[in-house]
Amino acid sequence: MKKLSYFLSVIFIAVGLCACSPDDEPVIDPPAETPENPDSPENPDVPDNPDIDPNPTAGKTLVVYYSFTNNVHTVVSDLCTQIDADTVRIQPTEKGLDYAANNYAIGSAQIQAIRDKPGDASSYPAIDPVEVQFEAYDTIIVAAPLWWSNMAAPLQTFLFNHGAEMAGKRIGLIVSSASSGIGGVEADAKRLIPDGNFLSPSLWIRSSQIAGCHDMTAEWLKKIGYIK
Ligand SMILES: Cc1cc2nc3c(=O)[nH]c(=O)nc-3n(C[C@H](O)[C@H](O)[C@H](O)COP(=O)(O)O)c2cc1C
């Protein structure tokens, strides 16, 4: 029975696992302007956090991410060439939605629903089921697009459902936006993973920097103490 449930878990992870393969989602241009809220100050280059165990590679690492236009997917794919990690890509249940159409109307409505009632499960858009054996991981890297100053809604759904299971784990945060500062996404991550040990700093990669993300992720891995 144990073997069967382990086997099923592996299958579930394999379904959500898309370690570096592109998918069919549309590729759109990011907004030239911040749709809402002016840019927050640049993510401060905070020195390594002395409170965090400086040996994050001691256990296994999971990268969980969502990507609509594949910018975050590109970053995660590159990251996978530098670290040994399992990856899970979150997929909304409703396929084919263009979150950017009509001045980002769908994405905006999803974010507004969460802002209105962040404690209500019905505020979060449905995602495909993903089964993760959280006990297997010491470090979880959350990689997120920014939507209207917040974390993209489908990834918030995953964290709303599973953030409590990440208690005590080292949490790294990577955020991609067109131009907006990432303070709101950091706040979302901390709200949804209230007992995570957040590694500092978070990594902010603008859409215009995606092509050069390799050096940024390599430097970030050193800053958070992941790579010496
Ligand atoms: C619904 C929606 C809202 C967005 N809102 C913002 C925003 O407020 N500020 C910003 O700089 N970029 C915004 N963007 C752009 C994305 O954050 C940016 O293009 C990011 O790199 C996309 O990552 P992805 O390709 O992995 O989905 C938005 C994109 C979408 C689809």
The ligand as a MOL file (V3000), in Angstrom:
LIG
                    3D

  0  0  0     0  0            999 V3000
M  V30 BEGIN CTAB
M  V30 COUNTS 31 33 0 0 0
M  V30 BEGIN ATOM
M  V30 1 C -2.6180 40.0540 -15.8860 0
M  V30 2 C -1.2510 40.6600 -15.9360 0
M  V30 3 C -0.9660 41.7500 -15.1330 0
M  V30 4 C 0.3140 42.3000 -15.1300 0
M  V30 5 N 0.5550 43.3620 -14.3100 0
M  V30 6 C 1.7940 43.9260 -14.3020 0
M  V30 7 C 2.0690 45.0480 -13.4680 0
M  V30 8 O 1.2360 45.5230 -12.6990 0
M  V30 9 N 3.3270 45.5780 -13.5080 0
M  V30 10 C 4.3060 45.0680 -14.3050 0
M  V30 11 O 5.4030 45.5730 -14.2840 0
M  V30 12 N 4.0620 43.9950 -15.0960 0
M  V30 13 C 2.8370 43.4180 -15.1230 0
M  V30 14 N 2.5840 42.3350 -15.9330 0
M  V30 15 C 3.6810 41.8110 -16.7690 0
M  V30 16 C 4.3210 40.5530 -16.1900 0
M  V30 17 O 4.5890 40.6840 -14.8070 0
M  V30 18 C 5.6510 40.2530 -16.8760 0
M  V30 19 O 5.4950 40.2990 -18.2710 0
M  V30 20 C 6.2300 38.9290 -16.4480 0
M  V30 21 O 7.5570 38.8340 -16.9260 0
M  V30 22 C 5.4030 37.7930 -17.0220 0
M  V30 23 O 5.9290 36.5420 -16.6310 0
M  V30 24 P 5.4750 35.2110 -17.4040 0
M  V30 25 O 5.8870 35.3900 -18.8350 0
M  V30 26 O 6.2110 34.1030 -16.7450 0
M  V30 27 O 3.9940 35.0890 -17.2900 0
M  V30 28 C 1.3230 41.7660 -15.9770 0
M  V30 29 C 1.0160 40.6870 -16.8050 0
M  V30 30 C -0.2420 40.1310 -16.7900 0
M  V30 31 C -0.5570 38.9640 -17.6800 0
M  V30 END ATOM
M  V30 BEGIN BOND
M  V30 1 1 1 2
M  V30 2 1 2 3
M  V30 3 2 2 30
M  V30 4 2 3 4
M  V30 5 1 4 5
M  V30 6 1 4 28
M  V30 7 2 5 6
M  V30 8 1 6 7
M  V30 9 1 6 13
M  V30 10 2 7 8
M  V30 11 1 7 9
M  V30 12 1 9 10
M  V30 13 2 10 11
M  V30 14 1 10 12
M  V30 15 2 12 13
M  V30 16 1 13 14
M  V30 17 1 14 15
M  V30 18 1 14 28
M  V30 19 1 15 16
M  V30 20 1 16 17
M  V30 21 1 16 18
M  V30 22 1 18 19
M  V30 23 1 18 20
M  V30 24 1 20 21
M  V30 25 1 20 22
M  V30 26 1 22 23
M  V30 27 1 23 24
M  V30 28 2 24 25
M  V30 29 1 24 26
M  V30 30 1 24 27
M  V30 31 2 28 29
M  V30 32 1 29 30
M  V30 33 1 30 31
M  V30 END BOND
M  V30 END CTAB
M  END
